[in-house]
Amino acid sequence: MKKWFIRISFFSIAFLFLLMAGVFFLLGTQSGTNFIISQAEKQLDGQLTIASATGALLDRLEITDLVFDNPTGKAELGKLVLDWKSSDLLRLHFHILELSADNISYTAIPGAPKPPPEPSAPISLPELNLPITITIEKIAINNVTFRSSAEAKPLIVKHAGLALYWDSTGIQLQQLAVTMAEGSVKAQGQIVPTGNYPLELTTDIETLSPDYPAITLHGDYTGDLQNLSIKEELRGDIDADLQGTLHNVLNALAWDMTLHVLKLQPKTFSPEVPGTLEGTIKSTGNLQQLDATAQLSMRDSEESYVNWDADLDLMVNLDSLLIQINGFNLKHLDTPAVLDLAGTADMEQQLDVTLKWQSLQWPI
């Protein structure tokens, strides 16, 4: 009996040793990498081709000129780099040094139209208490081109990057960045992925295209997904401050927002329109109804005909797109001209309004 136990133990240890040696060969050597790639290409029947791969999955791996072509679309990748500390897994630490991809293109091949999605149930976020620590020093994607079909206009992302640290206290978002020809977005902060997901985030957005007004936005977000406070500062061709709160962000979005327009010059959008717009717009509502009030002033020192003050009070039914104008009052600064309007309007240009005016004339 003792001999059988010794033999079984010996063979078990030998089998475990061979298994570990095989895993190390596949994941820890150049030869193993070559074997995995050759088998993947065979199993995918020529849909996948890889020009070269150097390194190992357990250390640093570089892949160049990957092409995946199947009936749903064609993807091409110039270079992929995976560099991580596999030994840190022994300390329950998943540590990525670099995961980067360059020169990615994907062209979809349109198929049969998909049926409309079924109504979704209310969103319930998972409680993410990870048993390990995650460090991502660098995830980067450069030069991505996506086409929904061969003839479609491409969507191009110049750069996207991510760096974070995730432990039992939550996610420390060190960097999230996306750059396109139209603009760039950056974010950093902290998220606790439990309960209502408490968070503190700062964001910076900048327009880069000459086709759009030159604007920078700096945002501060605090609270959680039940009550999220927002502060946005717009500067550039438009100067404005936005403050407010979003409620029940995921399932029954509602808001209470105030926009202070410090300076908006219509000539930014239409060069022939003079003047500078200032004022305050307040809005409360949800996905069914929006209520808004506004007090706005237009001023120009040389073209007095644009010097108007406006007060607006309206309600919009977002299901039917019916606009209820409770009151719209215009007063000219330098003359007794007054205009009052109230009523309803919809997107089919059906109007039912009452219009009153006093001392209107042209030119003013």
C-alpha positions in Angstrom: 0.0 0.0 0.0 2.8 2.3 0.9 4.5 1.6 -2.5 1.3 2.5 -4.4 1.0 5.8 -2.5 4.6 6.6 -3.3 4.0 5.8 -7.0 0.8 7.8 -7.2 2.5 10.8 -5.5 5.5 10.5 -7.9 3.3 10.4 -11.0 1.1 13.3 -9.7 4.2 15.5 -9.1 5.6 14.5 -12.5 2.3 15.3 -14.2 2.1 18.7 -12.4 5.7 19.5 -13.4 5.0 18.6 -17.0 1.8 20.6 -17.0 3.7 23.7 -15.6 6.5 23.2 -18.1 4.0 23.1 -20.9 2.2 26.2 -19.7 5.5 28.0 -19.3 6.6 26.9 -22.8 3.3 28.3 -24.3 3.2 31.5 -22.4 6.8 32.2 -21.4 8.9 31.6 -24.6 9.2 32.8 -28.1 8.6 29.3 -29.4 5.4 29.1 -27.4 4.2 32.4 -28.9 4.9 31.2 -32.4 3.0 27.9 -31.7 -0.1 29.8 -30.3 -0.2 32.1 -33.3 0.2 29.4 -35.9 -2.6 27.4 -34.2 -4.9 30.4 -34.1 -4.3 31.1 -37.8 -5.2 27.5 -38.6 -8.3 27.3 -36.4 -9.6 30.5 -38.0 -9.3 29.2 -41.5 -7.2 32.0 -42.9 -9.3 34.8 -41.5 -6.4 35.8 -39.2 -2.9 36.6 -40.3 -0.1 38.0 -38.2 3.2 39.1 -39.9 5.4 38.9 -36.8 5.3 38.4 -33.0 8.2 38.8 -30.6 8.3 38.1 -26.9 6.0 36.0 -24.6 2.6 36.4 -23.1 4.0 36.2 -19.6 6.4 39.1 -20.1 6.4 41.5 -23.1 4.7 40.7 -26.4 4.8 42.7 -29.6 2.6 41.9 -32.6 2.9 43.7 -35.9 0.6 43.8 -39.0 -2.4 41.8 -37.8 -5.3 41.3 -40.1 -8.7 39.7 -39.3 -11.1 39.4 -42.2 -14.5 37.7 -41.9 -18.0 38.1 -43.3 -18.9 40.8 -40.7 -15.9 43.1 -41.5 -12.2 43.6 -41.8 -9.9 44.7 -39.0 -6.2 45.7 -39.4 -3.7 46.5 -36.7 -0.3 47.9 -37.3 1.3 47.2 -33.9 0.2 45.7 -30.6 2.3 45.8 -27.4 1.5 44.0 -24.1 3.9 44.5 -21.3 2.9 43.4 -17.7 4.3 42.0 -14.5 2.9 38.5 -14.4 4.9 37.7 -11.2 2.7 40.3 -9.3 -0.2 37.9 -9.6 1.3 35.9 -6.8 0.6 39.0 -4.6 -2.9 39.3 -6.0 -1.8 42.3 -8.1 -2.7 42.6 -11.8 -0.1 45.1 -13.1 -0.1 46.3 -16.7 2.9 48.4 -17.6 1.7 49.0 -21.2 -1.1 47.9 -23.5 -0.9 49.9 -26.7 -2.2 49.5 -30.2 -1.3 51.7 -33.2 -2.8 52.2 -36.7 -6.1 50.4 -36.2 -8.7 50.3 -39.0 -12.1 48.5 -39.1 -14.5 48.4 -42.0 -17.8 46.7 -41.3 -19.8 44.8 -43.9 -23.5 45.7 -43.5 -25.7 42.6 -42.9 -29.4 42.1 -42.5 -31.1 44.8 -40.4 -31.4 43.9 -36.8 -34.8 43.8 -35.1 -35.6 46.7 -32.8 -34.3 46.2 -29.3 -36.8 45.1 -26.6 -37.6 47.5 -23.8 -34.8 47.2 -21.3 -35.3 46.7 -17.6 -34.1 49.3 -15.2 -30.3 49.4 -15.0 -28.8 48.0 -11.8 -25.1 48.6 -11.3 -23.0 45.7 -9.9 -21.2 45.8 -6.6 -17.5 45.6 -7.7 -15.4 44.6 -4.7 -12.4 43.0 -6.4 -10.3 40.5 -4.5 -7.2 41.8 -6.3 -5.5 45.1 -6.9 -5.3 46.5 -10.5 -2.7 48.9 -11.7 -2.8 50.1 -15.3 0.1 52.4 -16.0 -0.6 52.9 -19.7 -3.3 51.9 -22.1 -3.0 53.7 -25.4 -4.7 53.5 -28.8 -3.4 55.6 -31.6 -4.8 56.3 -35.1 -8.1 54.4 -35.1 -10.3 54.5 -38.2 -13.8 53.0 -38.2 -16.2 52.7 -41.1 -19.7 51.4 -40.9 -19.3 50.4 -44.6 -16.7 50.7 -47.3 -18.4 53.8 -48.7 -19.1 55.5 -45.3 -17.3 58.5 -43.9 -14.7 57.3 -41.4 -14.7 58.0 -37.7 -11.2 58.8 -36.7 -9.7 58.8 -33.2 -6.1 60.2 -33.1 -5.4 59.0 -29.5 -7.1 57.4 -26.5 -5.4 56.7 -23.3 -6.1 55.4 -19.8 -4.2 55.0 -16.5 -5.7 53.9 -13.2 -5.2 52.3 -9.9 -8.0 50.1 -8.4 -8.0 48.7 -4.9 -10.4 48.1 -2.1 -11.0 51.9 -1.6 -12.2 52.4 -5.2 -10.9 53.4 -8.6 -8.3 56.2 -8.8 -8.7 57.4 -12.4 -5.3 59.0 -13.1 -5.9 59.8 -16.7 -8.6 59.3 -19.3 -7.9 61.1 -22.6 -9.4 61.0 -26.1 -8.3 63.2 -29.0 -10.1 63.5 -32.3 -9.8 66.1 -35.1 -12.9 67.9 -33.7 -11.7 68.1 -30.1 -10.2 66.5 -27.0 -11.5 65.2 -23.7 -9.6 64.6 -20.5 -10.8 63.3 -17.1 -9.4 62.3 -13.8 -10.7 61.6 -10.3 -12.1 58.8 -8.1 -15.0 56.4 -8.4 -16.2 53.9 -5.7 -18.0 51.2 -7.7 -20.4 50.2 -5.0 -23.8 51.4 -3.9 -24.8 54.5 -5.9 -21.2 54.8 -7.2 -19.9 57.9 -5.3 -17.5 59.9 -7.4 -15.4 63.0 -7.8 -14.3 63.8 -11.3 -12.7 66.7 -13.1 -13.0 67.0 -16.9 -11.4 69.2 -19.6 -12.8 69.5 -23.1 -11.4 71.6 -25.9 -12.6 72.1 -29.5 -9.8 71.8 -32.0 -11.5 72.0 -35.4 -11.7 75.4 -37.2 -15.2 74.5 -38.2 -16.4 74.9 -34.5 -16.2 77.8 -32.1 -13.0 77.8 -30.1 -14.2 76.7 -26.6 -12.6 75.1 -23.5 -14.8 73.5 -20.8 -13.6 72.7 -17.3 -16.0 70.5 -15.3 -16.3 69.3 -11.7 -18.6 66.4 -10.9 -19.3 65.4 -7.3 -21.9 63.2 -5.6 -23.2 59.9 -6.9 -25.5 58.6 -9.7 -28.6 59.4 -7.6 -27.6 63.0 -7.1 -24.7 64.3 -9.2 -23.7 68.0 -8.8 -22.2 69.6 -11.9 -20.1 72.7 -12.5 -19.0 73.6 -16.0 -16.9 76.6 -17.0 -17.0 77.5 -20.7 -14.4 80.0 -22.0 -13.4 81.1 -25.4 -15.8 82.2 -28.2 -18.5 81.6 -25.6 -18.1 82.5 -21.9 -20.7 80.8 -19.7 -21.0 79.0 -16.4 -23.3 76.0 -15.9 -24.3 74.7 -12.4 -26.9 72.2 -11.3 -27.8 68.7 -10.3 -28.6 65.5 -12.1 -31.0 63.1 -10.4 -31.3 59.3 -10.9 -28.9 59.4 -13.8 -29.4 55.8 -15.0 -33.1 55.0 -14.8 -35.2 58.2 -14.5 -33.0 61.1 -15.4 -34.1 64.5 -14.0 -32.3 67.8 -13.7 -32.2 71.2 -12.1 -29.7 73.4 -14.1 -28.8 77.1 -14.4 -26.7 78.5 -17.2 -25.2 82.0 -16.8 -24.3 83.3 -20.2 -21.5 85.8 -19.6 -20.7 86.6 -23.3 -22.0 85.1 -26.5 -21.4 87.0 -29.7 -23.7 85.8 -32.5 -21.0 86.8 -35.1 -19.2 83.6 -34.0 -21.9 81.7 -35.8 -23.1 84.3 -38.3 -20.7 87.2 -39.1 -23.4 89.6 -40.2 -25.2 89.6 -36.8 -23.8 92.2 -34.3 -24.1 92.5 -30.6 -23.3 90.5 -27.4 -25.8 88.3 -25.6 -25.8 87.9 -21.8 -28.3 86.5 -19.4 -29.5 83.5 -17.3 -31.3 80.3 -18.4 -32.9 78.0 -15.8 -34.3 74.6 -16.5 -35.8 71.7 -14.6 -37.3 68.6 -16.0 -37.0 64.9 -16.8 -37.1 62.8 -20.0 -40.8 63.5 -20.4 -41.0 67.3 -19.7 -38.8 70.3 -19.7 -39.5 73.6 -18.0 -37.4 76.6 -18.7 -37.2 80.3 -17.9 -34.7 82.8 -19.4 -33.8 86.4 -18.9 -31.5 87.6 -21.8 -30.1 90.9 -23.0 -28.6 91.8 -26.4 -26.4 94.8 -26.5 -24.3 96.7 -29.2 -22.9 100.1 -28.7 -23.1 101.0 -32.5 -26.1 99.1 -33.7 -28.9 100.2 -31.4 -31.6 98.1 -33.2 -30.3 94.9 -31.5 -30.6 96.3 -28.0 -33.4 94.1 -26.6 -34.3 92.5 -23.3 -36.1 89.2 -23.4 -38.0 87.2 -20.8 -39.1 83.7 -21.6 -41.1 81.0 -19.8 -41.9 77.8 -21.6 -42.6 74.1 -21.2 -41.7 71.3 -23.7 -43.4 67.9 -23.8 -40.4 65.8 -24.9 -42.7 62.9 -25.9 -44.9 64.9 -28.3 -42.4 67.8 -28.8 -45.3 70.2 -28.0 -44.0 73.6 -26.9 -46.1 75.5 -24.4 -45.0 79.2 -24.4 -46.3 80.6 -21.1 -44.8 84.0 -21.9 -42.3 85.6 -24.2 -41.7 89.3 -23.7 -39.3 91.5 -25.7 -38.6 95.1 -24.8 -36.3 97.4 -26.8 -33.8 99.4 -24.7 -34.0 102.7 -26.5 -37.6 102.9 -27.7 -41.1 102.0 -26.3 -41.2 99.0 -28.6 -42.7 95.9 -26.8 -43.7 92.4 -28.1 -45.6 89.8 -26.1 -46.3 86.2 -27.3 -48.0 83.2 -25.7 -49.4 80.0 -27.0 -48.4 76.5 -28.3 -46.3 75.2 -31.2 -45.2 71.7 -32.3 -42.6 70.2 -34.7 -45.1 70.1 -37.5 -45.3 73.9 -37.4 -48.8 73.9 -36.0 -49.2 77.2 -34.2 -51.8 78.5 -31.7 -50.4 81.8 -30.4 -51.4 85.2 -29.2 -49.2 88.0 -30.2 -49.4 91.6 -28.9 -47.1 94.5 -29.7 -46.6 98.1 -29.1 -44.7 100.9 -30.9 -43.0 98.4 -33.3 -41.4 100.1 -36.3 -38.6 99.6 -38.8 -35.9 100.7 -38.7 -35.9 100.9 -34.9 
